[in-house]
Amino acid sequence: MKKEYLKIDKVIGPLIEMSNVKDISFGEVVDIKSSDGAMKKGKVIKIDGDRVIIQVFESTSGLSTGNSSVTFTDEAFELSLSKDILGRVFDGLGRPADAGGELYTRKKYNINGRPINPVARKYPRDFIQTGISSIDALMTLIRGQKLPIFSGNGMTHNELAAQIVRQAKLGEGANEDFAIIFAAIGVKHDDADFFRKSFIESNAMDRVVMFINYADDPIAERINTPRCALTAAEYLAFEQDMQILVVMSDITSYCEALREVSSAKEEVPSRKGYPGYLYSDLASLYERAGMLKDKVGSITYLPILTMPNDDITHPIPDLTGYITEGQIVLGRELFQNNIYPPVNILPSLSRLMKDGIGEGYTRKDHPDLANQLFSCYSKVQEVRALAQIIGEDDLTETDKKYMKFGKAFEDNFISQGFEENRDIDETLDIGWEMLRILPKEELNRINPDMLDEYYYI
Amino acid sequence: MNKNGTITMINGPVIRGKNMANFKMREMVMVGKKKLIGEVIILDGDVGTIQVYEETEGLTLGEDVLSTGKPLSVKLGPGMMGNIFDGIQRPLLEIDKMNKDFIPEGIGLISLDQEKEWEVEFCVGEGDSLTQGQIFAYVKETELIRHKLLVPPGKSGVVISLKADGKYNIEEVLVVLKDDGKEQELRMYHEWPVRVPRPSKLRKEIEKLLITGQRVLDIFFPLAKGGTSAIPGGFGTGKTMTQHQLAKWSDADIIIYIGCGERGNEMTEVLEDFPKLIDPKSNRPLMERTILIANTSNMPVAAREASIYTGITMAEYYRDMGYHVAIMADSTSRWAEALREISGRLEEMPAEEGYPAYLPSRIAEFYERAGYVEALSGEEGSVTIIGAVSPAGGDFSEPVTENTKRFVNVFLALDKELAYSRHYPAINWLDSYSGYIKVLERWYEENLAEDAVKLRNKMLELLFKENKLQEIVMLVGEDVLPDDQRLILEIAKIIKIGFLQQNAYNKDDTFVPLEKQYRMLKIIDYLYERCRSSLALSIPISQIKSQKINDELIKMKYTVPNDDLSKIDEIKEMIDNYYTELEKQYLV
C-alpha cells in the first residue's frame, strides 16, 4: 500500500523537506502532485530520523507546503529500455519527447548502474578512424575510450563532435551494429537543433538516441540526463552487442547543477563551491565507458565540456582529466586564426593510443611520427616566443625552419574542412611532409631506420 | 556477538544507527538486509555513525546494524600473491564469477580462497617453544614467492601438536600452542586490523638503493629500500606510467599496487600486461610477485579510504617474512578526497580547501609505516612507499601535496611542460629531490663507482646552470653567450635528451642496468671535459661542437646494448680521435 503524504515542511530550490514519514528507502523515487494537478518526480537523497530530503527533478515553482501530495513509490529511479529506443528522442529524465508515444517493454534499468568489475574489462585496443588528422595521428581515439573535448564558449566543439560522429568508423566492416547516443545537458535550443540537423543530414537519425535537457529545463533533471543516456548505452552495448558512441554536451552544465543542489543541501563546499564528491560523481559517469571481456559491444564516450574562462585548471576540466583517458583540447588562439578544428595538440593526449597504433594497428611509423610532431611543435612555441623578442630575422637558420614548420603544420595538418575525411595513411603522409621542412638531424625522436625509410626528399 | 542497532539516518555512504552503545569504535559492522559492510567511525551515547563500503541506495530506515565484534581486518595468508582485491580485500575474480561483469552490493565478506590446498612444509617440531612472529612453516605460494607462515604477533607458546607436512587448506588447524595452560590454534592465515601497524623487532637504518632501472631515478633522485617517496603531477604528466615502470622493474621482491580511485582500464592494463611480462632475474611472470588492490574511481568511496590500509598491512606482513616490498599507491589524493568526502558528510569543521583538519596526521601515519626493519622472526625486510599525488589544477601548493612533502624523503615532481613536449619520464630535475643521496653514498661507492655521487652532483649542477642560461637565451638569443656557456647548453641538451629521457616502450631502454647508466653519464662528462680543454686552447665553439658525436651520445641508449658496454669505449675513442685531431690543428 503506497502512502500519500500531504504535508511538506520546506521547499528550498530543487529540494523539499518532509517529516513524519516512515518506511522509506534511500534513493527511492517519489511522485509529487502539486495543487494545480501537475505531476513531478523526485528522489530521496537524505533520511534523518523521520525527516527526509527529496530532490525534485522538475521545477519546484508552484509547489506549496500545504496543498501538495507526495507518494513514495518504493522503487529506485529506473529507465525502460528496448531496442525501439533507436531513432527516438527523450527528455532529460528519459520520457519520450517526440511523437513516438510510450515505449512498451518490461525491461527496466536502474539509471545509476553498477561499477564494472575491473577484472571483467577488456583493455581497449581498436583504433577508430575519425578522419580528422590531428586526432587520428596525435590523440588517437580507441574503441571503448572516454575522451573528452575541452573547449571554451563560442568555439567550434559542436562542429568537431558532429564531424566525429559523421566520420568515425565505429563498427567493423559493414558498420551495421553501431549507434550514437546523444545527451544534451543544459544546452541551448539551437545547439541541440544543430546536432539533430547534422544527424539527419548524415542519414544517421535512425541510429541515434537523443536525451535532451535544454538550458531552460529544471536543473535537477540535468543530474539524471547523463545517467539515462549511459544506461541506454550500456543496454545497447552489453545486451544488444552494439558499438556505441556516446556524445554529451555540456558537462559544465551538469556540474553546475550538481553544485546548485549541493548548496541547497547546505553541504560543505570544496573548490569554487563545487561539492567535495565532484570527482566521485563524475567518475560514476565517465567510468561507464569501456569494453567487457565476454561481450562484443563497446561504449566509446566523448563528453564535451566548456572550460570556464578557458581555464584548464578549473575544477571541472581538472577532475575530468584525472578520470578520462586523455583529452582533446581546443585552443582559443587557433580558433581566432580561423583554423578548424582548433585542436591545441600540446595539452591534448590520448592515453590509450600507445596500445592501438603502430604496426598491425595503423602503420609502423605512427608512434615515432606522433612523438616527433609533438616535440617539434613544442619547440615551435619556444621559437615563436623568442621571435617575439628578438624579431624573426635574427633567428638562427634552424629556428627559421621551425617557424616555417609551425605555420605549415597548422595550415595543412591541423586545419581541414568540415566535410574533409582523411584516412590514416593520408594523415600520416601529411605529417611526414611537414617534418621534411626540418633538417633531418632535428628529428631525434624517430628510430633511425624509420627515418631513412620515410624522410626522403 | 548478537548486538543489533537500528538505522536512523542515511546520507550517501554515511549512516547513523541507535542502540549501539555496545559497539566499539572502528568495529566492522553489517548494515541492513543486504548486509553491507561498514565501519563504526563515531560513537556518541548509543548513537553510532558508520561509513559504509558499498552503495547504500535502497537501504531503509529501521533496518538492522549487526555487530561483528572485530575491527576492519584483512586475512593474511597464502593466496594473496598474483591476486586482485577490492579495497577491503574481497577477491574481484571470485566476485566476477558470482556476478558477471558488474559489482553488486551485499556480497558479504569474502577474502582468501578457503578451498584451495597448499603444500605445507614445517620447520618446527613438537615441544619447540615458539615466540611471536616466528616462522613455523613454509608454503610455496608462487614460483617466485615462498610464503613463510608466521606465529601471529601477540601469540606464543610450546608446540603440543602439529600436522605432518602435506596439503591443507587455509582453514585447517596446523599447530596447537600451549601457553600458560591456554591452548592456541595456528592456521595458515591470521587476521590483522588494517589500521594498526604490525610490530617489528627494530627499525634499521636505510642504506640500500631500490634499483629501478630508470636513469633519472637511480642516478639523480634515488629511492631507497624502506624509504618513502611521492610522485606529484597534474593529469597527463605520467604518474601512472612512472608507477607502472617502477612496479615492473624495481628490484623489490614483492610489489603491491593499489589503484586508489583511478581508472578501471588502468587496472585492466596491469592485469593484462603483468602476466605477460617476464621478470629478468627469475624468468617468471611478474604477476607472481604482485598483489593488486583496485578501488576504481566509480567504486564506493569509503572503501577507497580503506584500500590504502589494506595494502600497507599486506606489505608489512610480507616484510615480516623477510621480503623487500614496494607499495605503489595511485593515487593518495583520491584517498585524501575520500577522507574529505566522508568528513563533509559528517559535517565536520573543514580546514584547508574542505579537507579535514586531521589530514596531515593521517598522511604521516601512512608514510611512517614504511621502513627497513628487523622483523620479529629475525629476518630483514622493508616496506618502501611510492605514493602518487594528483594535485588539483597541477598546483603543488594544495594541501595534499604540501602535507605529503613534509613526510616523504623523495619528491619526484612531474612537470606539465616536459610532458607536453613528450619528455618522458617528465620528472623535473629542478624541483625534485631525494633525501637519500647522503645515506646511499656508501652504497654507491661499494656497488657502483667511487665517484658516482660526485658525478651526479656535477651533472645536476650543469643542469641548474643551463636553466639560468636559458632565461638569458630567451631574452637575447643564444649567439651572444660566451663559448663556455654555450658549451653548457650543448652538454645539458645531451643530458636531457640522451640521459634523462627514457623510452618505456623500447625493449632496451625500458630498464637500464645501473652500470650502463653510470657509464652513459660518465661518457657525457668525458665529452664535456674534452670540450672544455679544447675551449681552453681558444678553439671556437662552432668547431668544437660535433653534431655527429652529439648524435652518437644521444642515441647510445638505443645503440649500446644493455649487456655489452664495449660500444661506449668505441664512442670514447671517437671523441678522443676527433678532439685530438682538432687540437692538433690549432696547436700548430
Boltz contact constraints between the chains, C-beta under 6 A:
constraints:
  - contact:
      token1: [A, 25]
      token2: [B, 58]
      max_distance: 6.0
  - contact:
      token1: [A, 25]
      token2: [B, 60]
      max_distance: 6.0
  - contact:
      token1: [A, 26]
      token2: [B, 10]
      max_distance: 6.0
  - contact:
      token1: [A, 26]
      token2: [B, 56]
      max_distance: 6.0
  - contact:
      token1: [A, 26]
      token2: [B, 57]
      max_distance: 6.0
  - contact:
      token1: [A, 26]
      token2: [B, 59]
      max_distance: 6.0
  - contact:
      token1: [A, 27]
      token2: [B, 57]
      max_distance: 6.0
  - contact:
      token1: [A, 46]
      token2: [B, 11]
      max_distance: 6.0
  - contact:
      token1: [A, 47]
      token2: [B, 10]
      max_distance: 6.0
  - contact:
      token1: [A, 47]
      token2: [B, 61]
      max_distance: 6.0
  - contact:
      token1: [A, 48]
      token2: [B, 9]
      max_distance: 6.0
  - contact:
      token1: [A, 49]
      token2: [B, 8]
      max_distance: 6.0
  - contact:
      token1: [A, 114]
      token2: [B, 102]
      max_distance: 6.0
  - contact:
      token1: [A, 114]
      token2: [B, 103]
      max_distance: 6.0
  - contact:
      token1: [A, 115]
      token2: [B, 103]
      max_distance: 6.0
  - contact:
      token1: [A, 115]
      token2: [B, 298]
      max_distance: 6.0
  - contact:
      token1: [A, 115]
      token2: [B, 299]
      max_distance: 6.0
  - contact:
      token1: [A, 116]
      token2: [B, 102]
      max_distance: 6.0
  - contact:
      token1: [A, 116]
      token2: [B, 264]
      max_distance: 6.0
  - contact:
      token1: [A, 117]
      token2: [B, 92]
      max_distance: 6.0
  - contact:
      token1: [A, 117]
      token2: [B, 96]
      max_distance: 6.0
  - contact:
      token1: [A, 117]
      token2: [B, 103]
      max_distance: 6.0
  - contact:
      token1: [A, 118]
      token2: [B, 264]
      max_distance: 6.0
  - contact:
      token1: [A, 118]
      token2: [B, 267]
      max_distance: 6.0
  - contact:
      token1: [A, 118]
      token2: [B, 268]
      max_distance: 6.0
  - contact:
      token1: [A, 118]
      token2: [B, 294]
      max_distance: 6.0
  - contact:
      token1: [A, 118]
      token2: [B, 296]
      max_distance: 6.0
  - contact:
      token1: [A, 119]
      token2: [B, 84]
      max_distance: 6.0
  - contact:
      token1: [A, 119]
      token2: [B, 92]
      max_distance: 6.0
  - contact:
      token1: [A, 119]
      token2: [B, 93]
      max_distance: 6.0
  - contact:
      token1: [A, 119]
      token2: [B, 96]
      max_distance: 6.0
  - contact:
      token1: [A, 120]
      token2: [B, 96]
      max_distance: 6.0
  - contact:
      token1: [A, 120]
      token2: [B, 101]
      max_distance: 6.0
  - contact:
      token1: [A, 121]
      token2: [B, 264]
      max_distance: 6.0
  - contact:
      token1: [A, 121]
      token2: [B, 268]
      max_distance: 6.0
  - contact:
      token1: [A, 123]
      token2: [B, 268]
      max_distance: 6.0
  - contact:
      token1: [A, 123]
      token2: [B, 269]
      max_distance: 6.0
  - contact:
      token1: [A, 123]
      token2: [B, 272]
      max_distance: 6.0
  - contact:
      token1: [A, 268]
      token2: [B, 344]
      max_distance: 6.0
  - contact:
      token1: [A, 268]
      token2: [B, 350]
      max_distance: 6.0
  - contact:
      token1: [A, 268]
      token2: [B, 354]
      max_distance: 6.0
  - contact:
      token1: [A, 270]
      token2: [B, 354]
      max_distance: 6.0
  - contact:
      token1: [A, 276]
      token2: [B, 340]
      max_distance: 6.0
  - contact:
      token1: [A, 276]
      token2: [B, 341]
      max_distance: 6.0
  - contact:
      token1: [A, 276]
      token2: [B, 344]
      max_distance: 6.0
  - contact:
      token1: [A, 276]
      token2: [B, 354]
      max_distance: 6.0
  - contact:
      token1: [A, 277]
      token2: [B, 341]
      max_distance: 6.0
  - contact:
      token1: [A, 279]
      token2: [B, 337]
      max_distance: 6.0
  - contact:
      token1: [A, 280]
      token2: [B, 301]
      max_distance: 6.0
  - contact:
      token1: [A, 283]
      token2: [B, 297]
      max_distance: 6.0
  - contact:
      token1: [A, 283]
      token2: [B, 298]
      max_distance: 6.0
  - contact:
      token1: [A, 284]
      token2: [B, 298]
      max_distance: 6.0
  - contact:
      token1: [A, 287]
      token2: [B, 264]
      max_distance: 6.0
  - contact:
      token1: [A, 287]
      token2: [B, 297]
      max_distance: 6.0
  - contact:
      token1: [A, 287]
      token2: [B, 298]
      max_distance: 6.0
  - contact:
      token1: [A, 292]
      token2: [B, 101]
      max_distance: 6.0
  - contact:
      token1: [A, 313]
      token2: [B, 393]
      max_distance: 6.0
  - contact:
      token1: [A, 318]
      token2: [B, 392]
      max_distance: 6.0
  - contact:
      token1: [A, 318]
      token2: [B, 393]
      max_distance: 6.0
  - contact:
      token1: [A, 321]
      token2: [B, 235]
      max_distance: 6.0
  - contact:
      token1: [A, 322]
      token2: [B, 235]
      max_distance: 6.0
  - contact:
      token1: [A, 322]
      token2: [B, 390]
      max_distance: 6.0
  - contact:
      token1: [A, 323]
      token2: [B, 297]
      max_distance: 6.0
  - contact:
      token1: [A, 346]
      token2: [B, 420]
      max_distance: 6.0
  - contact:
      token1: [A, 349]
      token2: [B, 236]
      max_distance: 6.0
  - contact:
      token1: [A, 371]
      token2: [B, 422]
      max_distance: 6.0
  - contact:
      token1: [A, 374]
      token2: [B, 422]
      max_distance: 6.0
  - contact:
      token1: [A, 375]
      token2: [B, 421]
      max_distance: 6.0
  - contact:
      token1: [A, 375]
      token2: [B, 422]
      max_distance: 6.0
  - contact:
      token1: [A, 378]
      token2: [B, 420]
      max_distance: 6.0
  - contact:
      token1: [A, 378]
      token2: [B, 421]
      max_distance: 6.0
  - contact:
      token1: [A, 390]
      token2: [B, 477]
      max_distance: 6.0
  - contact:
      token1: [A, 441]
      token2: [B, 547]
      max_distance: 6.0
  - contact:
      token1: [A, 444]
      token2: [B, 554]
      max_distance: 6.0
